[in-house]
Amino acid sequence: MPKHIVTDPAPEFSLAQLRGDCARMAPHWAVPAEPAPVPVRPSQIHGITVPAASARLIDAMSEYGD
């Protein structure tokens, strides 16, 4: 009895097929229109704290565009 079962790999789909599938699904995901939130001025933002682990993670990330 074989120890490994060989199965066919997942079928390859083209980008056009994927876009078509997404276009057909889009109406199912309709979101009710809500008013956009009012932007907050930066001067009104107070008390934001970032945990040290999160700050280290962001600091260790490369700059955008690398």
Contacts in CASP RR format, 6 or more apart in sequence:
PFRMAT RR
TARGET T0000
AUTHOR 0000-0000-0000
METHOD contacts of the structure
MODEL  1
MPKHIVTDPAPEFSLAQLRGDCARMAPHWAVPAEPAPVPVRPSQIHGITV
PAASARLIDAMSEYGD
50 58 0 8 1.000
END
